[in-house]
Amino acid sequence: MPLDPEAAEYLEFLRQQAIPALESLSVEDARAQLTPVPGPPEPVARVIDRTIPGPGGPIPVRCYWPNDSPAPNGPAVVFFHGGGWILGSLDSHDAFCRRLCVESAAAVIAVDYRMGPEHRFPAAVDDCEAVARWVHDHAAELDIDPSRIGVCGDSAGGNLAAVVALRLRGTVPLAAQVLLYPITDYSFETESYRENATGYFLSQATMEWFWNHYLSQPGDGASPDASPLRAADFRGLPPAYVLTAGYDPLRDEGRAYAEALIHAGVDVQFREFSGMVHGFLRRIDRFPSAATAIKEIALFLDRCL
């Protein structure tokens, strides 16, 4: 399928901005590139910033409750932002979380996990697991039902959501996992990497830069906690919505993860936006397709939660 006009327009916008490749920047300067979506914040009923206890110290989280006002025992989604485990914040994905909260009528708990290179693997995984467990254990405090909790993330956040679902299996019941163009394997050998290595926003060089700043040592990439596609068993995992973009180096590993879940008997809804590029969901100000996708995700969450 040809590149969608939305995506082509966005790539041209980036070209005109002459933004340097992330891997050519310092970590600090690269982080400054991932700015919040412009415009006034979408209204939700309540937003509270707080911290919860974590394995490396307090973890900041941002809790959103929907426009319909939170009802006792409502559903909730624990959200992990993307950015290659190096970039991103509660603010960079605030617009997405607000839209997801409104469309799904679920509380959203966004997690500001520790990132590399200051805090390398598995710090981010440990933080995300800790928050998911805390949300389950403190459901009454959050006005949510502990049996109606899902995890969600985009890109590196999708990686973390998949790993958390694997880690919690058999201990904390999750009702859903939403994996949005997720990183699932420490490998650059797929056809989608060959097709989309350069020119489509996320490049192979940037992904290598991310991995090099995330892993404590290259051998960590073989761990299922870093590469969930390498898990030995996918049985018993919660229903999954897996989304990929056609012009994305990560496309094939997202497909492969969906296929592994299906093969293990997991209920999977797979969706590929064939003309899109990586990262389009966060830029709801520029991509009408992002609104379409979030509505689909909300319907999936309504079914599962």
N, C-alpha and C positions, 0 to 999 in steps of 0.2 A: 504494500500500500504506500502511496506517496506521502511525503511529509505533510501533515495537516497545515493549512494556512495559518492557524493560530500559532503553531510551533515555529513555522518559517518567519512569521512576523517577530516573534520573541527573539529568535536567533539573530535576526537583523538588528533588532534593538540592542542586543548585547554587543554585536560587532561595532555598531556606531559608538557605543560607550567606551570602546577600547579598553575593556576591563582585563587586566593581566591574568594569566592562568594562576589558579590558586597555588599550584606547586612551585611557582616562582616567587611566592611571597613568604614573609615570616608568618608564623602561626597567628600572631597578634593582628597583622594586617589582613590575613585571610579571614579571620573572624569578623573583622569590620565590614567585609563584603556581604555577609548574610544579614541583611537589615530587615526590620519588620515590614510587612506589607503596608503600603501607604494608604491613608484614608482613615476616617473615624472608625473606632471599634464597633463591631456589630453588637447590639444590646443582648444581654442575657440576664437572667433573673438575679444572679449573684456571682461575684468573683472574689475569691479569697486567696491571698498569698500566705503561705505558712511554711514551716519546716517540719519534717518528721525524722525520727532517729534512723540513722543508717550505719552501715559497717565501717565507714570512714569518717563519720561525723554527721551533723544534721544535713538532710537533703531538702533543698527548696522544691516546693510543688505549688502549682496554681490550680485551684479547684473552681470549676464552672458548674453552675446549675441552670437548667434550660428555662426558656421563656414561659413555659407552661407552669412554672414554679415547681420546686421539688416536692414530690409526694413521698411520704414515708415508704420505704422499701422499693424505691425506683431503681432503674438500671444504672450502670456506671461503666465507663471506659477509662482504663489507665493508658495514657498516651506518652510515647517516647519519641522525641523529635529526631529528625535526620540531621545530616551534616558530617557524615564520615567519622563519627565518634570524636570529632575534633572541633567542629563548628556547631553553631545553633544554640538556642536558648529558649526560655519561656516566651520571650518577646518575638523571636523570629517566626514562631509557629502559632502565635496568639490568634491570628485571623482564622487559620484552619480550625483550631480548637473551638473557637466560638461558633463557626458555621456547623461543625460536627455536633456540638451541643444542641444547637437550635434544631437541626434537621432530624437528629436521632431522639430528641427529648430524653437524653441520658445525661447524667452528670459526667463531666470529663475531668480527670485528674492528670495534669501534665507534669512531667518529671524533669527536673534540672539535674540530671545525673553527672557524676564526675567524668571528665573527658581527658583524652590524651593530648599532648604527650606528658602533661603534668601527672596524670593518673592513668596509667596504661592498663590494658587488659589484665585481669577481668573486672576492674573497678566499676565500669559502667554496668556490666551485667549484674554484679552484686548489688548495686544501688537499685536497679530496676526491679530485681527480684524482691528486695526488701520493701520497696514501695507497694508492689502488688500484694505482698503478704499483709502489710500494714492496712491497706485499704480493705482487704477481706476481714481482718480482725477488728477493725474500727468502723464497720459498715453502719452501725446504728448512729454513731457520731456524725456520719456523712449523709444520713437520710437515704441510705441505699440498701438493697437486698444483697447479702453476701453470696447468694446463688445466682445473681444476675450481673456478673462482672466479666468484662472482656478486656483484652489488651489490643493495642493498636500502635503502629509506628510506620514512618516512611523512611525508606532507604536504610541507613544505619539503625534508625529507630525500628524499622521492620525486622532487621536482624535481631535486635534486642527483644522485640515482642515474641518472635519465634523461639528464641532461647529461653525466655521466661516461661513460655507455655511448656517447653520441654522440662525445665527445672521443676515446675510446680505440679506436673503430672503425678497424680496419686496422692497429693497432699493438700493442695488448695484447688477447689473446683473452679475452673474457668469456663464460661459459657460460650466464648467466642475469641478468635484471634483475627485481626485485620492486618494484613501484611502488604504494604504499598511499595511497589518496586523494591522489594527487600534485597539486601545483600545476604546471600546464603552460603557462599563458598569462597575460600581464599584461593582463587584460581583466576587466570586471565586467558583461558584456553577455549572459551566458547565461541560459537559462530557470531553471537551478538557482540562480543568484544572485537572480533575481526572486522565486522561490518561497521561498528559505531565507535571505534577507538578514538576518533577525533571528529570535531565539527558539530557535535550535537549536545552542547552544554557540558555534560559530564564526560570526561575523557578517561582513557585507560591510565594516562600519566597521573591524573588527579586521584584515581582510585588507588594506584600504587602508593602515592604520597599519603593518602589516608591510612592505609594498612600499615605503612612503615611508622606512622606516628601513634598508632593504636596498639599494636602487638608489643608485648614485652620482649619477645624474641620470635624469629620467623617460624619456629616449630609450633608456636601457639596456634598458628592458623589451621592446624590439623584437628584441633579440639572442637567438638560439637558446640562448645560454648562460644566459639568464634565463628565456626562454619556449621550452622545447624543442618545443612544438607548432608553432613557426614555423620549424623546421629545413627545409631545402630537400629533403632526401632521408632516408628512414628505412630504406632497403635495407641489408641486411647487419648489422643490429643483432641482439643475442642474444635468445633466447626470453624472453618477458615474461609475468609475472603482474601484472595490473592490477586493483586492488580499488577500488571506490567505495562511498560511503554515500548512501542515498537522500535523507536530510535534511541535505544538505551543500552549501554554495555551490559547492564545487569538483567536484561530481558530474559535470557535463556536460563540463568540460575533461578530466577523467580518461577519460570515455567517448570523447571526441574523440581523445585520444592513442592509446587502444587501437585505434580504428578506423583511424587513420593508419598504425599499425604493421601491422595486418592488410592494409590496402590495399597496403603495400610488400612483402608476402610474409613478414613476420615471424611466427613461431609465437607466438600470444598466447592465454593463458587469462584471460578476463575474468570478474570476479565482482562483482556488486553486492549489498550487504547493504541491501535496499530500505528497511527500517525503522530503520536505524541513523543515528547522527549522527557528525560528524567527531570523530576522536580516540579512538574507542571501543577501538581495538586496544591502546593503551598501558595502559588501565585494566583489566587482566586480573583485578583484584580485584573489579570491579563488573559486568563484562560477560561472561557465559558465551559469548556469540557471539565474543568475542575468542579464546577457546580453540579454537573451531571453525575460525576463520579461520587461526590459526597452524598448525593441523594441515594445512589445505589448502595453505598456503604450503610447509610442510615436504614434502608429497608432490610438489609442483611442483619444488622444489629437488632432491629425490631423483631425479626423472626427468631433470632437466637436468644435475645435477652428478655 
